[in-house]
Amino acid sequence: MPFSLFAVLPFALFSIIAASPLAVGTVCKGHVTVTESFIGKDHDVKVEVATCPGIPLQPRMALEHRQSNQTNICATACNTNCFLPAGGGPDPNECHVITDALRYESENTGALFQVGTGVNNTVVMTYRGCRSSFVNQDLGAVVYCRTNWADILDSLAFNCQTPQNAHGGNCVATDQRYFIQAQHS
């Protein structure tokens, strides 16, 4: 099955998971966009694959070994963390445009997407003031479900807001393989 939209070449990204967001407007300090496209029925959600410069890639043999070890992590549970204090969270309605685009792509492109080998690979989706990131922290390529990302993003966007003393949040896999983050862009 092709993973046309999210087929990702090996690259590295340094990211630390904590109960604090990545800097607003960036994926990491000095991030570089590797690829950029638009998805959704109206092609209005920007999708970026990004990497952080200066982080060395794994030796070629290590990458070749890991490329054959693609893991489907669709059903892996995650724990939600809201970023404190209140203020500056993403607009849940704008985040919902991203979730609609993910569901549209699931129905029209395929239910699964792949995030390639390397350390901390990331895919970032942006619509107006909402930014959501999927960060692969596994040692090898992972496959994830677009509808799972949509469900988690809806939950984060609506439940990590000012009334909860928050400004966005993330959901970290219980086995630490990935996290999904929602924040203001």
Rosetta blueprint (number, residue, H / E / L):
1 M L
2 P L
3 F L
4 S L
5 L L
6 F L
7 A L
8 V L
9 L L
10 P L
11 F L
12 A L
13 L L
14 F L
15 S L
16 I L
17 I L
18 A L
19 A L
20 S L
21 P L
22 L L
23 A L
24 V L
25 G L
26 T L
27 V L
28 C L
29 K L
30 G L
31 H L
32 V E
33 T E
34 V E
35 T E
36 E E
37 S E
38 F E
39 I E
40 G L
41 K L
42 D L
43 H L
44 D L
45 V E
46 K E
47 V E
48 E E
49 V E
50 A E
51 T E
52 C L
53 P L
54 G L
55 I L
56 P L
57 L L
58 Q L
59 P L
60 R H
61 M H
62 A H
63 L H
64 E H
65 H H
66 R H
67 Q H
68 S L
69 N L
70 Q L
71 T E
72 N E
73 I L
74 C L
75 A L
76 T L
77 A L
78 C E
79 N E
80 T E
81 N E
82 C E
83 F L
84 L L
85 P L
86 A L
87 G L
88 G L
89 G L
90 P L
91 D L
92 P H
93 N H
94 E H
95 C H
96 H H
97 V H
98 I H
99 T H
100 D H
101 A H
102 L H
103 R H
104 Y H
105 E H
106 S H
107 E H
108 N H
109 T L
110 G L
111 A L
112 L E
113 F E
114 Q E
115 V E
116 G L
117 T L
118 G L
119 V L
120 N L
121 N E
122 T E
123 V E
124 V E
125 M E
126 T E
127 Y E
128 R L
129 G L
130 C E
131 R E
132 S E
133 S E
134 F E
135 V E
136 N E
137 Q L
138 D L
139 L L
140 G L
141 A L
142 V E
143 V E
144 Y E
145 C E
146 R H
147 T H
148 N H
149 W H
150 A H
151 D H
152 I H
153 L H
154 D H
155 S H
156 L H
157 A H
158 F H
159 N H
160 C L
161 Q L
162 T H
163 P H
164 Q H
165 N L
166 A L
167 H L
168 G L
169 G E
170 N E
171 C E
172 V E
173 A E
174 T L
175 D L
176 Q L
177 R L
178 Y E
179 F E
180 I E
181 Q E
182 A E
183 Q E
184 H E
185 S L
